Amino acid sequence: MKIGVNILNFGPGADPGTLRDWARTVEGLGYDLLMLSDHIAITPDVAERYPAPFYEPFTTLSWLAGVTTRVRLGTTVLIAPYRHPLLTARMAANLDALSGGRLVLGVGVGWARQEFAALGIPFERRGRLTDDHLRAVREAWTDTAAYGDRRIPVWIGGHSDAGLRRAVRFGDAWHPLRRTLTQLREGAARLAEHADEQQVPPPALAPRIALRLTPQRVDGQERLAGEGTIDQIMDDLDQLRRMGAETVVLDPYGGDPHETTHPQKAWQALATVAAHLPPHRTRTEPS
């Protein structure tokens, strides 16, 4: 099982130097994947959670590809309706080629109504638009002369039945975000049911979980996977491995934008987890 990290490409502490340090820390600790989130118009609903500056993921990942050598690069998640699908297909294919085949394209439908309005995109149609977008991207990539012949992994976010069906139709992996272990088990079971209905194999499981390291145990039904003592976190990772997860992405953001001004706490938590991972765990090499 591969382990990735969602790095913070937003907030008052985000700048080129910090982003470079994030990437080099993640790669230096031996993690397999670094991922960035996506927003374009930092409207009030977005700014409340993820304030400016917000570094656009394709641009930033292209730059980070040049300051790393091994770690895979991904989006968690690209909001599909915000870009024309041919633009997404072109940028993804170019970034994958320039990075030596390291891209993972995580895609979601989005949630920020004001941002959709600012971009002139109907919020109520975001699910249908995402389906159309994914279909068009896949079709574009069949033109190997224009886009290359490497298959870029596509991860699909979303927890609803519509999201699970989307993952079955278009995804190489289902990429749920910050759920409890119970929710992940239930979602994986529903995913298998939808795959059976469509008579196809279910996509892989690649969740993004919290990373909140605490000195005392965190108990209760609402505890997110990845919250608690190091023993709890390692047990969560082991349970996800036994559930069949191929990759797990750790998300150290606790919800306070000021965390971005002192990333050392997150880096220490990542170092603690890395020190407890099996020494024989396979690292990903660029193809």
MIKE-199431 format. One record per residue (C-alpha): residue in three letters; x, y, z. Coordinates in steps of 0.1 Angstrom, whole numbers, padded with zeros to 4 digits, always signed. Layout:
<marvos>
ALAXYZ/...
</marvos>
This chain:
<marvos>
MET+0000+0000+0000/LYS+0013+0034-0010/ILE+0011+0064+0013/GLY+0006+0100+0001/VAL+0003+0135+0016/ASN-0021+0163+0008/ILE+0001+0194+0011/LEU-0013+0229+0018/ASN-0013+0251-0013/PHE-0034+0279+0003/GLY-0035+0303+0032/PRO-0014+0330+0047/GLY+0017+0308+0050/ALA+0016+0296+0014/ASP+0044+0309-0008/PRO+0069+0293-0032/GLY+0095+0286-0006/THR+0070+0269+0017/LEU+0055+0248-0011/ARG+0090+0237-0021/ASP+0098+0228+0015/TRP+0065+0208+0017/ALA+0074+0189-0015/ARG+0110+0181-0004/THR+0098+0171+0031/VAL+0072+0147+0017/GLU+0097+0132-0008/GLY+0125+0131+0017/LEU+0104+0112+0043/GLY+0098+0085+0017/TYR+0062+0091+0009/ASP+0049+0080-0025/LEU+0026+0108-0035/LEU+0019+0145-0029/MET-0014+0161-0038/LEU-0029+0196-0040/SER-0065+0208-0038/ASP-0082+0230-0063/HIS-0100+0264-0063/ILE-0100+0291-0089/ALA-0122+0320-0077/ILE-0116+0326-0040/THR-0152+0337-0032/PRO-0163+0342+0004/ASP-0174+0306+0009/VAL-0141+0293-0003/ALA-0120+0319+0016/GLU-0136+0309+0049/ARG-0120+0275+0047/TYR-0091+0280+0022/PRO-0081+0317+0020/ALA-0058+0333-0005/PRO-0032+0330-0017/PHE-0044+0298-0034/TYR-0020+0282-0058/GLU-0037+0266-0088/PRO-0028+0229-0088/PHE-0017+0223-0124/THR+0006+0253-0123/THR+0020+0244-0089/LEU+0024+0207-0096/SER+0043+0215-0128/TRP+0067+0236-0107/LEU+0070+0210-0080/ALA+0078+0184-0106/GLY+0110+0203-0112/VAL+0121+0203-0075/THR+0113+0166-0069/THR+0125+0134-0086/ARG+0105+0104-0074/VAL+0073+0113-0057/ARG+0041+0111-0077/LEU+0020+0143-0081/GLY-0018+0146-0079/THR-0049+0166-0074/THR-0073+0160-0045/VAL-0095+0169-0061/LEU-0096+0189-0094/ILE-0131+0204-0097/ALA-0141+0191-0131/PRO-0167+0217-0142/TYR-0143+0246-0137/ARG-0122+0239-0168/HIS-0130+0229-0204/PRO-0123+0191-0206/LEU-0099+0195-0235/LEU-0079+0220-0214/THR-0079+0195-0185/ALA-0069+0167-0209/ARG-0040+0187-0224/MET-0027+0201-0191/ALA-0028+0166-0174/ALA-0011+0149-0203/ASN+0016+0176-0206/LEU+0023+0175-0168/ASP+0024+0137-0168/ALA+0049+0137-0197/LEU+0071+0165-0183/SER+0072+0148-0148/GLY+0082+0114-0162/GLY+0048+0098-0158/ARG+0041+0108-0122/LEU+0006+0123-0124/VAL-0025+0111-0106/LEU-0057+0130-0116/GLY-0082+0132-0087/VAL-0115+0147-0098/GLY-0146+0159-0079/VAL-0178+0178-0085/GLY-0172+0208-0062/TRP-0192+0223-0034/ALA-0188+0261-0034/ARG-0219+0277-0047/GLN-0205+0312-0049/GLU-0174+0300-0068/PHE-0196+0283-0093/ALA-0216+0315-0097/ALA-0184+0336-0102/LEU-0173+0312-0129/GLY-0207+0313-0146/ILE-0212+0275-0141/PRO-0246+0262-0130/PHE-0241+0246-0096/GLU-0272+0224-0099/ARG-0257+0207-0130/ARG-0223+0200-0116/GLY-0228+0163-0114/ARG-0239+0160-0151/LEU-0211+0184-0161/THR-0185+0163-0143/ASP-0197+0131-0160/ASP-0195+0148-0194/HIS-0161+0162-0185/LEU-0147+0128-0176/ARG-0161+0112-0207/ALA-0145+0139-0229/VAL-0112+0137-0212/ARG-0111+0099-0216/GLU-0120+0103-0253/ALA-0093+0130-0258/TRP-0067+0107-0243/THR-0074+0080-0270/ASP-0057+0103-0295/THR-0022+0091-0286/ALA-0005+0112-0312/ALA-0017+0144-0295/TYR-0018+0133-0258/GLY+0007+0104-0255/ASP+0000+0068-0249/ARG+0004+0065-0211/ARG-0027+0059-0191/ILE-0030+0086-0164/PRO-0047+0072-0132/VAL-0081+0089-0125/TRP-0094+0090-0090/ILE-0130+0100-0084/GLY-0141+0117-0052/GLY-0176+0118-0037/HIS-0196+0098-0011/SER-0231+0098-0026/ASP-0245+0070-0047/ALA-0241+0093-0077/GLY-0204+0098-0068/LEU-0199+0060-0064/ARG-0216+0053-0097/ARG-0193+0079-0113/ALA-0162+0062-0097/VAL-0173+0029-0112/ARG-0179+0043-0147/PHE-0149+0066-0150/GLY-0124+0059-0122/ASP-0094+0038-0116/ALA-0099+0044-0079/TRP-0126+0058-0056/HIS-0111+0087-0036/PRO-0133+0095-0006/LEU-0122+0124+0016/ARG-0119+0125+0054/ARG-0143+0098+0066/THR-0146+0074+0095/LEU-0135+0038+0091/THR-0171+0027+0093/GLN-0181+0051+0065/LEU-0152+0039+0044/ARG-0163+0003+0049/GLU-0199+0011+0041/GLY-0189+0031+0011/ALA-0167+0003-0002/ALA-0196-0021+0001/ARG-0219+0002-0018/LEU-0192+0007-0044/ALA-0190-0030-0050/GLU-0228-0032-0053/HIS-0228-0004-0080/ALA-0200-0023-0098/ASP-0220-0055-0098/GLU-0250-0036-0112/GLN-0228-0023-0141/GLN-0212-0058-0144/VAL-0176-0044-0141/PRO-0149-0048-0115/PRO-0150-0022-0087/PRO-0123+0006-0089/ALA-0095+0005-0063/LEU-0098+0022-0029/ALA-0076+0053-0024/PRO-0090+0074+0005/ARG-0077+0107+0018/ILE-0078+0105+0056/ALA-0071+0130+0083/LEU-0037+0132+0100/ARG-0042+0145+0135/LEU-0017+0131+0159/THR-0027+0134+0196/PRO-0010+0123+0228/GLN-0042+0107+0241/ARG-0066+0083+0224/VAL-0095+0097+0205/ASP-0126+0075+0208/GLY-0162+0077+0196/GLN-0181+0069+0165/GLU-0173+0103+0150/ARG-0135+0098+0151/LEU-0121+0102+0116/ALA-0097+0077+0102/GLY-0062+0091+0109/GLU-0071+0109+0142/GLY-0056+0099+0175/THR-0024+0084+0189/ILE+0003+0070+0166/ASP-0009+0035+0175/GLN-0044+0044+0164/ILE-0032+0060+0132/MET-0011+0030+0123/ASP-0040+0006+0131/ASP-0062+0027+0108/LEU-0036+0023+0080/ASP-0034-0014+0086/GLN-0072-0017+0085/LEU-0074+0002+0053/ARG-0047-0021+0038/ARG-0068-0051+0048/MET-0098-0034+0032/GLY-0078-0034+0000/ALA-0067+0002-0002/GLU-0040+0006-0028/THR-0031+0041-0017/VAL-0039+0062+0014/VAL-0034+0100+0014/LEU-0027+0117+0047/ASP-0043+0152+0051/PRO-0027+0171+0080/TYR-0049+0202+0076/GLY-0069+0208+0108/GLY-0092+0235+0094/ASP-0074+0267+0108/PRO-0058+0286+0079/HIS-0031+0299+0103/GLU-0017+0264+0104/THR-0002+0272+0071/THR+0022+0297+0087/HIS+0038+0270+0109/PRO+0039+0238+0088/GLN+0066+0223+0111/LYS+0039+0206+0133/ALA+0025+0188+0103/TRP+0059+0178+0091/GLN+0067+0164+0125/ALA+0035+0143+0124/LEU+0044+0131+0090/ALA+0079+0122+0102/THR+0064+0102+0131/VAL+0041+0082+0108/ALA+0070+0076+0084/ALA+0092+0063+0112/HIS+0064+0037+0120/LEU+0059+0025+0085/PRO+0074-0009+0076/PRO+0109-0006+0063/HIS+0102-0029+0034/ARG+0074-0007+0020/THR+0079-0003-0017/ARG+0085+0032-0030/THR+0071+0044-0063/GLU+0096+0051-0090/PRO+0088+0073-0120/SER+0080+0054-0151/
</marvos>
